Amino acid sequence: PSGGLMNYKKLLVVVPVVLCAGISGLEAAEYDLYYLGGQSNMEGYGLIEDLPEGLRGSVPGAMIFHGNSSGDAMAVDGRGVWSELRPGHGGGFSSDGLTVNYSDRFGVELTFVRTLQEEFPDRRIAVIKYSKGGSSIDREAAGYFGCWDPDYPGTNQYDHFLATIGSAMAVPDIDGDGVADRLVPRGIVWMQGESDAAYTAAIAGRYEAH
């Protein structure tokens, strides 16, 4: 899509990446950065109590910034805290921007990050997560859950996503060791689509373009 609003929103994502790359004095720790987004399957509703013992602890060397889930037409939030990855970043997670309130559920981040660590044992991994259960991309499929259409006329999931990215990238030292870190964007994991397929064939047909 094109247009002034879309171009401006793209800049909000790109600029913080450039700013965070600036390092003063000490050598930065470099993290491979991945964004996890979508709807309920990305939020994660698996119960921690059902996890095998080997997945119940924290994941050393991996950091996560999990933004608060918000509805369309709600004030842009974007609050979260960089913390070491552990179970509890599933449905019901929240943050006030200073502390985190872990839920009793987990999402794909647990095994996704562990798989990356197995493949790239020398790399540090950082994850930014923002998702919203039931949300669509197409505004005509938003229902009560919201949509991600970047050209939507009001506040929507795309705005909450941008706010989360901006808040996460504004933190120079994500692991709290006193040295600025460098985040290198590596990829996006997107788990969403059923809402766009649940209304009409025309909406479902627009999914690939979206």
C-alpha positions as CSV (number, residue, x, y, z in Angstrom):
1,P,0.0,0.0,0.0
2,S,1.0,3.6,-0.6
3,G,0.1,7.0,0.9
4,G,1.4,9.5,3.4
5,L,0.0,7.6,6.4
6,M,1.5,4.3,5.4
7,N,4.9,5.9,4.7
8,Y,4.9,7.7,8.1
9,K,4.0,4.5,9.9
10,K,6.8,2.7,8.2
11,L,9.3,5.3,9.4
12,L,8.2,4.8,13.0
13,V,9.5,1.2,12.7
14,V,12.7,2.0,10.8
15,V,14.0,5.0,12.7
16,P,14.3,3.4,16.2
17,V,16.4,0.6,14.6
18,V,18.9,3.1,13.4
19,L,18.9,5.0,16.7
20,C,19.5,1.9,18.7
21,A,22.5,0.9,16.5
22,G,24.5,3.8,17.9
23,I,27.0,2.6,20.4
24,S,29.0,4.9,22.7
25,G,32.2,3.9,24.4
26,L,31.8,0.2,25.3
27,E,31.4,-2.7,22.9
28,A,27.7,-3.6,22.3
29,A,26.3,-7.1,22.7
30,E,24.6,-8.0,19.4
31,Y,21.2,-9.7,19.4
32,D,19.4,-11.3,16.5
33,L,15.9,-9.7,16.7
34,Y,12.6,-11.5,15.7
35,Y,9.1,-10.1,15.8
36,L,6.3,-12.5,16.8
37,G,2.8,-11.3,15.8
38,G,-0.7,-12.4,14.9
39,Q,-3.8,-13.6,16.7
40,S,-4.6,-16.2,19.4
41,N,-2.3,-19.0,18.2
42,M,0.6,-16.5,18.6
43,E,-0.7,-15.2,22.0
44,G,-0.5,-18.7,23.2
45,Y,-3.0,-20.5,25.4
46,G,-1.1,-23.6,26.4
47,L,-1.0,-24.1,30.1
48,I,2.4,-23.9,31.8
49,E,1.4,-26.8,34.1
50,D,1.3,-29.0,31.0
51,L,4.8,-28.2,29.8
52,P,7.5,-30.9,30.2
53,E,10.0,-30.1,32.9
54,G,12.7,-29.1,30.4
55,L,10.6,-26.2,29.1
56,R,9.5,-24.7,32.4
57,G,12.5,-22.7,33.2
58,S,13.9,-19.4,31.8
59,V,16.0,-19.4,28.6
60,P,19.5,-18.0,29.2
61,G,20.8,-15.7,26.5
62,A,17.3,-14.9,25.2
63,M,15.4,-11.6,25.8
64,I,11.8,-10.8,25.2
65,F,9.7,-7.6,25.0
66,H,6.0,-8.4,25.2
67,G,3.6,-5.5,24.5
68,N,0.2,-5.2,26.0
69,S,-2.7,-6.5,23.8
70,S,-5.2,-3.7,23.1
71,G,-8.4,-3.3,21.1
72,D,-9.0,-1.1,18.1
73,A,-10.0,2.5,19.0
74,M,-8.2,2.2,22.3
75,A,-5.4,4.5,23.3
76,V,-2.0,3.4,21.9
77,D,-0.2,1.5,24.7
78,G,3.0,-0.3,23.7
79,R,4.2,-0.8,27.2
80,G,6.4,-3.8,28.1
81,V,9.7,-4.6,29.7
82,W,12.7,-6.4,28.3
83,S,13.3,-9.5,30.4
84,E,14.8,-13.0,30.1
85,L,12.5,-15.3,28.2
86,R,10.5,-17.7,30.4
87,P,7.0,-19.3,30.4
88,G,4.2,-16.9,31.1
89,H,4.1,-14.9,27.9
90,G,0.8,-16.4,26.8
91,G,-2.7,-15.1,26.9
92,G,-3.3,-12.9,30.0
93,F,0.2,-11.5,30.1
94,S,0.4,-7.7,30.9
95,S,2.9,-5.0,31.8
96,D,2.8,-1.5,33.2
97,G,6.1,-0.6,31.5
98,L,8.1,-1.2,34.7
99,T,7.2,-4.7,35.8
100,V,5.5,-7.7,34.1
101,N,2.5,-9.8,35.1
102,Y,3.2,-13.3,33.8
103,S,0.2,-15.4,32.9
104,D,-0.3,-19.2,33.5
105,R,0.1,-19.8,29.7
106,F,2.8,-19.8,27.1
107,G,3.2,-19.3,23.4
108,V,5.4,-20.4,20.5
109,E,8.3,-18.2,21.7
110,L,9.5,-20.9,24.0
111,T,10.3,-23.6,21.4
112,F,11.0,-21.1,18.6
113,V,13.8,-19.5,20.6
114,R,15.2,-22.8,21.8
115,T,15.3,-24.0,18.2
116,L,17.2,-20.9,17.1
117,Q,19.7,-21.4,19.9
118,E,20.3,-25.0,18.8
119,E,20.8,-23.9,15.2
120,F,22.9,-20.8,16.1
121,P,24.6,-21.5,19.5
122,D,26.8,-18.5,19.3
123,R,24.0,-16.0,18.7
124,R,22.0,-14.0,21.3
125,I,18.3,-14.0,20.6
126,A,15.8,-11.2,21.2
127,V,12.1,-11.3,20.6
128,I,9.5,-8.5,20.4
129,K,5.9,-9.9,20.7
130,Y,2.6,-8.3,20.1
131,S,-0.5,-10.2,19.2
132,K,-4.3,-10.0,19.5
133,G,-6.7,-12.9,19.6
134,G,-9.3,-13.0,16.9
135,S,-7.8,-10.1,15.0
136,S,-7.9,-9.9,11.2
137,I,-5.8,-8.0,8.6
138,D,-8.8,-6.9,6.5
139,R,-10.9,-4.3,8.2
140,E,-14.1,-6.0,7.0
141,A,-13.2,-9.0,9.0
142,A,-12.4,-7.2,12.2
143,G,-15.6,-8.1,14.1
144,Y,-15.1,-7.4,17.8
145,F,-11.4,-8.2,17.8
146,G,-9.7,-5.6,15.6
147,C,-7.7,-5.5,12.4
148,W,-4.1,-4.8,11.3
149,D,-4.9,-2.8,8.1
150,P,-2.1,-0.2,8.0
151,D,-4.5,2.3,6.3
152,Y,-7.3,2.0,8.8
153,P,-8.6,5.5,9.6
154,G,-8.4,5.1,13.4
155,T,-6.2,3.4,16.0
156,N,-6.0,-0.3,15.4
157,Q,-3.7,-3.3,15.8
158,Y,-1.1,-1.9,13.4
159,D,-0.7,1.2,15.7
160,H,-0.4,-1.0,18.8
161,F,2.3,-3.1,17.0
162,L,4.2,0.1,16.0
163,A,4.0,1.4,19.6
164,T,5.3,-1.9,20.9
165,I,8.2,-1.9,18.4
166,G,9.0,1.7,19.3
167,S,9.0,1.1,23.1
168,A,11.2,-2.0,22.7
169,M,13.7,-0.3,20.4
170,A,14.0,2.8,22.6
171,V,15.8,0.7,25.3
172,P,19.5,0.9,24.6
173,D,20.5,-1.8,27.2
174,I,18.0,-4.7,26.9
175,D,19.8,-7.1,29.2
176,G,20.6,-4.6,32.0
177,D,24.4,-5.2,32.1
178,G,25.2,-1.5,31.7
179,V,26.4,-1.7,28.1
180,A,24.3,-0.6,25.1
181,D,23.1,-3.5,22.9
182,R,22.7,-3.8,19.2
183,L,19.5,-5.3,17.8
184,V,19.8,-6.8,14.3
185,P,16.3,-7.5,12.7
186,R,16.3,-11.1,11.3
187,G,12.8,-12.1,10.7
188,I,9.0,-12.1,11.4
189,V,6.9,-15.0,12.6
190,W,3.3,-14.4,11.8
191,M,0.5,-16.8,13.0
192,Q,-2.8,-15.4,11.8
193,G,-5.3,-15.9,9.0
194,E,-8.4,-17.7,10.2
195,S,-10.3,-14.5,10.9
196,D,-9.7,-13.3,7.3
197,A,-11.0,-16.7,6.0
198,A,-14.2,-16.8,8.2
199,Y,-16.4,-14.2,6.5
200,T,-16.5,-14.1,2.7
201,A,-14.6,-15.6,-0.2
202,A,-13.7,-12.0,-1.3
203,I,-12.1,-11.2,2.0
204,A,-10.2,-14.5,2.1
205,G,-9.0,-13.8,-1.5
206,R,-7.3,-10.6,-0.4
207,Y,-5.3,-12.3,2.3
208,E,-2.2,-13.0,0.2
209,A,-2.0,-9.4,-1.0
210,H,-2.5,-8.1,2.6
